Amino acid sequence: MLAEDASARYVTWLNDPLVTRHLETRFQGHTEEDVRRYIKGFDNVSKFLFGIHALANGEQIGTCTLNNIDHNHGTAHYGIMVGEREYWGRGVVMEAVPLLLDFAFNELELRKITAGTYANNIATVINLKKLGLSQEGRLRAQLTDGDEYVDELRFGILKLEWQARRA
């Protein structure tokens, strides 16, 4: 993505409490300038930011990231946000994340990808498991969701596991 992709629509997603309910970005307000700075922070070496676009019309509907890339250990962490609510529950994650994992494993030659989520984010937990990621950990009462503390779940998938799923 380019800094020019910091549209008013993108900013709307980041300021939407339903979109960001389970994202750390919810703890701050956002402007187009904030988003431009955020996008510029992705160096395409240690972290990547990709737009997710609707197949029907090409409009951007979300983003996915590959962060904390450690070439010494061959690992990285991914995140995803589907900002356009009309696309929720329509398989966007199941189409976008495999492309991201293919990129991470095949182009960057990483050996393991991790992801995390709030334990009460059932849709994400289901998607992570459908994608073949295994739950590797639970950090008890790690995150806040409204007035309550919830567990953070950590998931991971190895390159060999992903390759077996793709075969």
Contacts in CASP RR format, 6 or more apart in sequence:
PFRMAT RR
TARGET T0000
AUTHOR 0000-0000-0000
METHOD contacts of the structure
MODEL  1
MLAEDASARYVTWLNDPLVTRHLETRFQGHTEEDVRRYIKGFDNVSKFLF
GIHALANGEQIGTCTLNNIDHNHGTAHYGIMVGEREYWGRGVVMEAVPLL
LDFAFNELELRKITAGTYANNIATVINLKKLGLSQEGRLRAQLTDGDEYV
DELRFGILKLEWQARRA
1 39 0 8 1.000
1 42 0 8 1.000
1 49 0 8 1.000
1 50 0 8 1.000
1 51 0 8 1.000
1 63 0 8 1.000
2 39 0 8 1.000
3 36 0 8 1.000
3 39 0 8 1.000
3 40 0 8 1.000
5 39 0 8 1.000
5 51 0 8 1.000
5 60 0 8 1.000
6 32 0 8 1.000
6 33 0 8 1.000
6 35 0 8 1.000
6 36 0 8 1.000
6 38 0 8 1.000
6 39 0 8 1.000
7 32 0 8 1.000
7 60 0 8 1.000
8 32 0 8 1.000
9 60 0 8 1.000
10 32 0 8 1.000
10 35 0 8 1.000
10 60 0 8 1.000
11 30 0 8 1.000
11 31 0 8 1.000
11 32 0 8 1.000
11 34 0 8 1.000
11 35 0 8 1.000
13 19 0 8 1.000
13 20 0 8 1.000
13 62 0 8 1.000
13 81 0 8 1.000
13 83 0 8 1.000
13 84 0 8 1.000
14 20 0 8 1.000
14 25 0 8 1.000
14 29 0 8 1.000
14 30 0 8 1.000
14 35 0 8 1.000
15 29 0 8 1.000
15 30 0 8 1.000
16 83 0 8 1.000
16 85 0 8 1.000
17 26 0 8 1.000
18 85 0 8 1.000
19 81 0 8 1.000
19 82 0 8 1.000
19 83 0 8 1.000
19 85 0 8 1.000
20 26 0 8 1.000
20 81 0 8 1.000
21 121 0 8 1.000
21 145 0 8 1.000
22 117 0 8 1.000
22 118 0 8 1.000
22 121 0 8 1.000
22 124 0 8 1.000
22 145 0 8 1.000
23 81 0 8 1.000
28 34 0 8 1.000
39 49 0 8 1.000
41 47 0 8 1.000
42 48 0 8 1.000
42 49 0 8 1.000
42 65 0 8 1.000
45 69 0 8 1.000
46 68 0 8 1.000
46 69 0 8 1.000
47 65 0 8 1.000
47 66 0 8 1.000
47 67 0 8 1.000
47 68 0 8 1.000
47 69 0 8 1.000
48 65 0 8 1.000
48 66 0 8 1.000
48 69 0 8 1.000
48 103 0 8 1.000
49 63 0 8 1.000
49 64 0 8 1.000
49 65 0 8 1.000
50 63 0 8 1.000
50 64 0 8 1.000
50 65 0 8 1.000
50 66 0 8 1.000
50 96 0 8 1.000
50 100 0 8 1.000
51 60 0 8 1.000
51 62 0 8 1.000
51 63 0 8 1.000
51 64 0 8 1.000
52 60 0 8 1.000
52 61 0 8 1.000
52 62 0 8 1.000
52 63 0 8 1.000
52 64 0 8 1.000
52 80 0 8 1.000
52 82 0 8 1.000
52 92 0 8 1.000
52 96 0 8 1.000
53 59 0 8 1.000
53 60 0 8 1.000
53 61 0 8 1.000
54 61 0 8 1.000
54 84 0 8 1.000
54 87 0 8 1.000
61 82 0 8 1.000
61 83 0 8 1.000
61 84 0 8 1.000
61 87 0 8 1.000
61 92 0 8 1.000
62 80 0 8 1.000
62 81 0 8 1.000
62 82 0 8 1.000
62 83 0 8 1.000
62 84 0 8 1.000
62 92 0 8 1.000
63 80 0 8 1.000
63 81 0 8 1.000
64 78 0 8 1.000
64 79 0 8 1.000
64 80 0 8 1.000
64 81 0 8 1.000
64 96 0 8 1.000
64 97 0 8 1.000
64 100 0 8 1.000
65 78 0 8 1.000
65 79 0 8 1.000
65 80 0 8 1.000
66 76 0 8 1.000
66 77 0 8 1.000
66 78 0 8 1.000
66 79 0 8 1.000
66 100 0 8 1.000
66 103 0 8 1.000
66 104 0 8 1.000
66 108 0 8 1.000
66 113 0 8 1.000
67 76 0 8 1.000
67 77 0 8 1.000
67 78 0 8 1.000
67 79 0 8 1.000
68 75 0 8 1.000
68 76 0 8 1.000
68 77 0 8 1.000
69 75 0 8 1.000
69 76 0 8 1.000
69 108 0 8 1.000
69 110 0 8 1.000
70 76 0 8 1.000
71 108 0 8 1.000
71 110 0 8 1.000
73 112 0 8 1.000
74 109 0 8 1.000
74 110 0 8 1.000
74 111 0 8 1.000
74 112 0 8 1.000
75 110 0 8 1.000
75 111 0 8 1.000
75 112 0 8 1.000
75 113 0 8 1.000
75 114 0 8 1.000
76 104 0 8 1.000
76 108 0 8 1.000
76 110 0 8 1.000
76 112 0 8 1.000
76 113 0 8 1.000
76 114 0 8 1.000
77 113 0 8 1.000
77 114 0 8 1.000
77 115 0 8 1.000
77 116 0 8 1.000
78 97 0 8 1.000
78 100 0 8 1.000
78 101 0 8 1.000
78 104 0 8 1.000
78 113 0 8 1.000
78 114 0 8 1.000
78 115 0 8 1.000
79 115 0 8 1.000
79 116 0 8 1.000
80 93 0 8 1.000
80 96 0 8 1.000
80 97 0 8 1.000
80 100 0 8 1.000
82 88 0 8 1.000
82 92 0 8 1.000
82 93 0 8 1.000
88 123 0 8 1.000
89 123 0 8 1.000
93 124 0 8 1.000
93 127 0 8 1.000
94 127 0 8 1.000
94 130 0 8 1.000
94 131 0 8 1.000
97 127 0 8 1.000
97 131 0 8 1.000
98 131 0 8 1.000
98 166 0 8 1.000
101 113 0 8 1.000
101 131 0 8 1.000
101 157 0 8 1.000
101 162 0 8 1.000
102 166 0 8 1.000
104 110 0 8 1.000
104 113 0 8 1.000
105 111 0 8 1.000
105 113 0 8 1.000
105 159 0 8 1.000
105 162 0 8 1.000
105 163 0 8 1.000
110 159 0 8 1.000
111 158 0 8 1.000
111 159 0 8 1.000
112 156 0 8 1.000
112 157 0 8 1.000
112 158 0 8 1.000
112 159 0 8 1.000
113 133 0 8 1.000
113 156 0 8 1.000
113 157 0 8 1.000
113 162 0 8 1.000
114 136 0 8 1.000
114 154 0 8 1.000
114 155 0 8 1.000
114 156 0 8 1.000
115 128 0 8 1.000
115 133 0 8 1.000
115 154 0 8 1.000
115 155 0 8 1.000
115 156 0 8 1.000
116 128 0 8 1.000
116 152 0 8 1.000
116 153 0 8 1.000
116 154 0 8 1.000
116 155 0 8 1.000
117 124 0 8 1.000
117 125 0 8 1.000
117 128 0 8 1.000
117 152 0 8 1.000
117 153 0 8 1.000
117 155 0 8 1.000
118 124 0 8 1.000
118 143 0 8 1.000
118 145 0 8 1.000
118 150 0 8 1.000
118 151 0 8 1.000
118 152 0 8 1.000
118 153 0 8 1.000
119 125 0 8 1.000
119 138 0 8 1.000
119 150 0 8 1.000
119 151 0 8 1.000
119 152 0 8 1.000
119 153 0 8 1.000
120 145 0 8 1.000
120 150 0 8 1.000
125 153 0 8 1.000
128 135 0 8 1.000
128 155 0 8 1.000
129 135 0 8 1.000
129 155 0 8 1.000
131 157 0 8 1.000
132 157 0 8 1.000
132 161 0 8 1.000
132 162 0 8 1.000
132 165 0 8 1.000
133 155 0 8 1.000
133 156 0 8 1.000
133 157 0 8 1.000
134 155 0 8 1.000
134 156 0 8 1.000
134 157 0 8 1.000
134 161 0 8 1.000
135 153 0 8 1.000
135 154 0 8 1.000
135 155 0 8 1.000
136 154 0 8 1.000
136 155 0 8 1.000
136 156 0 8 1.000
137 153 0 8 1.000
137 154 0 8 1.000
138 151 0 8 1.000
138 152 0 8 1.000
138 153 0 8 1.000
138 154 0 8 1.000
139 151 0 8 1.000
139 152 0 8 1.000
139 154 0 8 1.000
140 151 0 8 1.000
141 149 0 8 1.000
141 150 0 8 1.000
141 151 0 8 1.000
142 149 0 8 1.000
142 150 0 8 1.000
142 151 0 8 1.000
142 152 0 8 1.000
143 149 0 8 1.000
143 150 0 8 1.000
143 151 0 8 1.000
143 152 0 8 1.000
144 150 0 8 1.000
END
